[in-house]
Amino acid sequence: QVQLVESGGGLVQAGGSLRLSCAVSGRTFSIVTMGWFRQAPGKEREFVAVVSWNSANTYYADSVKGRFTISRDNARNTVYLEMNSLKPEDTAVYYCAAHRASHYYTFDQTDFGSWGQGTQVTVSS
């Protein structure tokens, strides 16, 4: 059974930084695309960033481009989201997710079949 466990969320002031981590077990991590998504109160879950299985490709939502960086360490079965210049509108529960298929690179959240429990990020103004 695949398990994804996020960590690193918290409360930060606007302009600050946080680094989220997601540890993955129960699946061959190195062959699946990983993504980060978020859900703000009263809103639908939305795409944030994605990284391909070999780190050759990354893609970001326009709202976080230039501020967030997704990366992965296949030796540690972990994916990261470095968040800089945080804004109050970044406040949300952040989820990491693993793609359903191996060696497949997409960012539609319906293509991601395994999800973590989420970690809260709160940015105060």
Buried (B, 14 or more C-beta within 10 A) or exposed (E): EBEBBBEBBEEBEEEBEBBBBBBBEEBEBEBBBBBBBBBBEEEEBEBBBBBBBEBEEBBBBEBBEEBBBBBBEBEEBBBBBBBBEBBEEBBBBBBBBBBBEEEEBBBEBEBBEBBBEBBEBBBEE
